[in-house]
Amino acid sequence: MGEVQVYQVLLRYDWTPAFQAGVVLSILSFGALMVLRRIYGNSKRSESIT
C-alpha cells in the first residue's frame, strides 16, 4: 500500500520552475534519443551501434 501514497505525493508535488525545466529536459532528451536511434537504425552502421 506504500506505493499508492508515494504516487499521491508525486501528483501533489509543487511544480517549481526548476522542476518543470527538469521534466521538459527529460522529455526532450528522451525524444532526441528515439530520433537518433531511428536514424542510426535505418543506416548501414546499425550493426556496430546495437
C-alpha positions in Angstrom: 0.0 0.0 0.0 3.0 2.3 0.3 3.3 2.8 -3.4 -0.1 4.5 -3.6 0.9 7.1 -1.1 4.1 7.8 -3.0 2.2 8.4 -6.2 -0.2 10.8 -4.4 2.8 12.7 -3.0 4.3 13.0 -6.5 1.0 14.2 -8.0 0.7 16.9 -5.3 4.3 17.9 -5.8 4.9 21.7 -6.0 5.7 22.3 -9.7 8.5 24.8 -9.3 10.1 26.3 -12.4 13.2 24.2 -11.9 11.1 21.0 -11.6 9.2 21.9 -14.8 12.5 22.5 -16.6 13.8 19.1 -15.5 10.7 17.4 -16.7 10.8 19.2 -20.1 14.5 18.4 -20.4 13.9 14.8 -19.7 11.1 14.6 -22.3 13.2 16.4 -24.9 16.3 14.2 -24.3 14.1 11.0 -24.5 12.6 12.2 -27.8 16.1 13.1 -29.1 17.3 9.6 -28.2 14.4 8.0 -30.0 15.1 10.1 -33.1 18.8 9.2 -33.1 18.0 5.5 -32.6 15.6 5.7 -35.6 18.2 7.4 -37.8 21.0 5.1 -36.9 18.7 2.1 -37.0 18.0 2.9 -40.7 21.6 3.3 -41.6 24.1 0.6 -42.5 26.1 1.2 -39.3 23.3 -0.2 -37.1 25.3 -3.4 -36.5 28.1 -1.5 -34.7 25.7 0.5 -32.6 23.4 -2.3 -31.4 
